[in-house]
């Protein structure tokens, strides 16, 4: 039992460490992988705003289309803006060496980012960019301090500025920390619309990280039911075998 608990804790450590990376409270993403419309909107958001820098090269267009309820023609018309075929992997043309010079690090592939970071972290990250003139791209992030990524969706969300408060730290000294973010210029979307768009994107990334998740969970229920029935049968069989043993 102890070994099992220890193994589970070890498995959860990467997500826990990453969640605490920025020292920020993570908002609940509340994704629903059964929502095909959300997955379709998230896929559209991803190819329009993320895929120019970030690939998801371990997934194919036609697999995505099949899973989220799109035909090959719909995939071609709405998700492919290059000469790629629907059977191709979802890669991009970003040169890795040059990207590393531009951003400090080459933009990572995002196929399994939801599994490594967690959906709540992604949801919080995409909502907490704020203006910071000290950074190369003029923005910073609460969940990922000093991130090298620019705020590519500022036109949708708008600009946020940090609002500070003064606290007493562990050494007894007073310091200013960010209390919350305040919208100073609204984008094309209202805050409610933008939050929903981010939730759709995170839903899509959650699907990408484990496309078989819903089937695995469904199968797991049947496995547990089978084991429960097997336990009853095994117990009754044991009683039958041992009823004459004194």
C-alpha positions in Angstrom: 0.0 0.0 0.0 2.8 2.4 0.9 4.6 1.7 -2.3 1.4 2.4 -4.3 0.9 5.8 -2.6 4.5 6.7 -3.1 4.3 5.8 -6.8 1.2 8.0 -7.2 2.9 10.9 -5.4 6.0 10.6 -7.6 3.8 10.6 -10.7 2.0 13.8 -9.6 5.1 15.7 -8.6 5.9 17.2 -12.1 2.4 18.8 -12.3 2.5 20.0 -8.7 5.9 21.6 -9.2 4.9 23.3 -12.4 1.7 24.5 -10.8 3.6 26.2 -8.1 6.2 27.6 -10.5 4.7 31.1 -10.6 3.3 31.0 -7.1 -0.1 31.9 -8.4 -3.5 30.5 -7.5 -4.6 28.3 -10.4 -8.1 28.9 -11.7 -10.2 25.8 -12.6 -10.4 25.1 -16.3 -13.5 22.9 -16.0 -13.0 21.3 -19.4 -15.4 18.9 -20.9 -14.0 16.4 -23.4 -17.5 15.3 -24.4 -18.3 18.8 -25.8 -17.5 18.4 -29.5 -18.4 22.0 -30.2 -15.8 23.2 -27.6 -13.2 20.9 -29.1 -13.9 22.3 -32.6 -13.7 25.9 -31.4 -10.5 25.1 -29.6 -9.0 23.5 -32.7 -9.8 26.6 -34.7 -8.3 28.8 -32.0 -5.1 26.7 -31.9 -4.5 26.7 -35.7 -5.2 30.4 -35.9 -3.2 31.7 -32.9 -0.8 29.0 -31.8 0.3 26.8 -34.6 2.5 29.4 -36.4 5.0 28.9 -33.6 3.9 25.7 -31.8 3.5 22.4 -33.5 1.6 19.3 -32.4 3.6 17.0 -34.6 2.6 13.8 -32.8 -1.0 14.2 -34.1 -2.5 14.0 -37.6 -5.1 16.3 -39.0 -7.5 13.5 -40.0 -7.2 11.9 -36.6 -8.2 15.1 -35.0 -11.0 15.7 -37.4 -12.4 12.2 -36.8 -12.3 12.6 -33.0 -13.8 16.0 -32.8 -16.6 15.4 -35.3 -15.2 17.0 -38.5 -15.1 15.5 -42.0 -11.9 15.6 -44.0 -13.3 18.4 -46.1 -14.1 20.5 -43.0 -10.6 19.8 -41.7 -9.1 20.9 -45.0 -11.2 24.1 -45.2 -11.0 25.2 -41.6 -7.8 23.8 -40.0 -5.2 23.6 -42.8 -3.8 26.9 -44.1 -0.7 25.4 -45.8 -0.1 22.8 -48.5 -0.4 20.0 -45.9 -2.6 17.0 -46.6 -5.3 15.9 -44.1 -3.2 12.7 -43.5 -0.1 14.8 -42.5 1.0 15.5 -39.0 0.3 18.9 -37.5 3.7 20.4 -37.9 4.8 23.9 -38.8 7.6 25.6 -40.7 9.1 27.4 -37.7 12.9 27.1 -38.0 14.0 25.9 -34.6 17.5 27.5 -34.6 16.2 30.9 -35.6 13.3 30.6 -33.2 15.7 30.0 -30.3 17.5 33.3 -31.2 14.2 35.2 -31.5 12.6 34.0 -28.3 15.5 32.7 -26.2 14.2 29.1 -26.6 12.5 27.4 -29.5 8.7 27.3 -29.0 8.0 23.7 -27.7 5.7 21.2 -29.3 2.4 21.3 -27.5 1.0 17.8 -28.2 1.3 16.7 -24.5 1.5 20.1 -22.8 -1.8 19.5 -21.0 -0.4 16.3 -19.5 2.9 17.9 -18.4 1.5 21.3 -17.2 -2.1 20.5 -16.3 -5.3 22.1 -17.7 -5.7 24.5 -14.8 -2.2 25.8 -15.3 -2.8 26.3 -19.0 -6.1 28.1 -18.3 -4.5 30.4 -15.8 -1.4 31.0 -17.9 -3.4 32.1 -21.0 -5.4 34.5 -18.9 -2.7 36.2 -16.8 -0.4 38.1 -19.2 0.2 41.6 -18.1 2.0 44.7 -19.2 5.7 44.8 -18.1 8.0 47.3 -19.8 11.1 45.6 -18.4 10.5 42.5 -20.6 11.6 42.1 -24.2 8.1 41.8 -25.6 6.6 44.2 -23.1 4.6 41.6 -21.2 5.0 39.2 -18.3 2.9 36.4 -16.9 1.7 35.5 -13.4 1.8 31.7 -13.9 5.1 31.7 -15.8 7.2 34.7 -14.6 9.6 36.1 -17.2 8.3 33.9 -19.9 9.9 34.4 -23.3 6.6 34.2 -25.2 4.8 37.3 -26.4 1.1 37.8 -25.7 -0.1 36.7 -29.1 -3.8 37.0 -28.2 -3.7 40.5 -26.8 -6.1 41.6 -29.6 -8.7 39.3 -28.2 -8.2 39.8 -24.5 -6.8 43.3 -24.4 -4.1 44.6 -22.1 -3.9 44.0 -18.4 -1.9 45.8 -15.8 -0.8 44.6 -12.4 -2.3 46.0 -9.2 0.1 45.8 -6.3 -0.2 45.4 -2.5 2.3 45.6 0.3 3.0 42.5 2.4 5.5 41.6 5.1 7.7 38.7 4.0 9.3 35.9 6.0 12.2 38.1 6.9 9.9 40.8 8.4 10.5 43.2 5.5 7.8 44.9 3.5 7.6 44.2 -0.2 5.2 44.9 -3.1 3.6 41.9 -4.7 1.0 41.6 -7.4 -2.5 41.4 -5.9 -4.5 41.1 -9.1 -4.6 42.1 -12.7 -6.8 44.9 -14.0 -8.0 45.3 -17.6 -6.9 48.7 -18.9 -7.8 48.2 -22.6 -10.4 45.7 -23.7 -9.8 43.6 -26.8 -12.2 42.3 -29.4 -13.7 40.0 -26.8 -15.4 40.7 -23.5 -13.7 39.0 -20.5 -16.5 36.4 -20.4 -16.0 35.6 -24.2 -12.2 35.4 -23.8 -12.4 33.1 -20.8 -14.7 30.8 -22.8 -12.3 30.9 -25.8 -9.4 30.0 -23.5 -11.4 27.2 -22.0 -12.1 25.8 -25.5 -8.4 26.0 -26.4 -7.4 24.2 -23.2 -10.1 21.6 -23.8 -8.6 20.9 -27.2 -5.1 20.7 -25.7 -6.3 18.3 -23.1 -7.7 16.1 -25.9 -4.4 16.3 -27.8 -2.5 15.1 -24.7 -4.5 11.9 -24.5 -7.0 11.3 -27.3 -8.0 8.0 -25.9 -8.9 9.4 -22.4 -12.7 9.1 -22.6 -12.5 5.6 -24.0 -10.0 4.6 -21.3 -12.2 6.0 -18.6 -15.3 4.2 -20.0 -13.4 0.9 -20.3 -12.1 1.4 -16.7 -15.7 1.5 -15.4 -16.4 -1.9 -17.1 -13.2 -3.4 -15.7 -14.1 -2.3 -12.2 -17.6 -3.8 -12.6 -16.1 -7.0 -13.9 -13.7 -7.2 -10.9 -16.6 -6.6 -8.5 -18.6 -9.5 -10.0 -15.6 -11.7 -10.1 -14.9 -11.0 -6.4 -18.5 -12.1 -5.5 -18.2 -15.3 -7.6 -14.7 -16.1 -6.2 -15.9 -15.5 -2.7 -18.9 -17.9 -3.1 -16.6 -20.5 -4.8 -14.2 -20.2 -1.9 -17.0 -20.8 0.6 -18.2 -23.8 -1.4 -14.7 -25.4 -1.4 -14.1 -24.8 2.3 -17.5 -25.6 3.7 -16.5 -29.2 4.8 -13.1 -28.2 6.2 -13.1 -27.9 10.0 
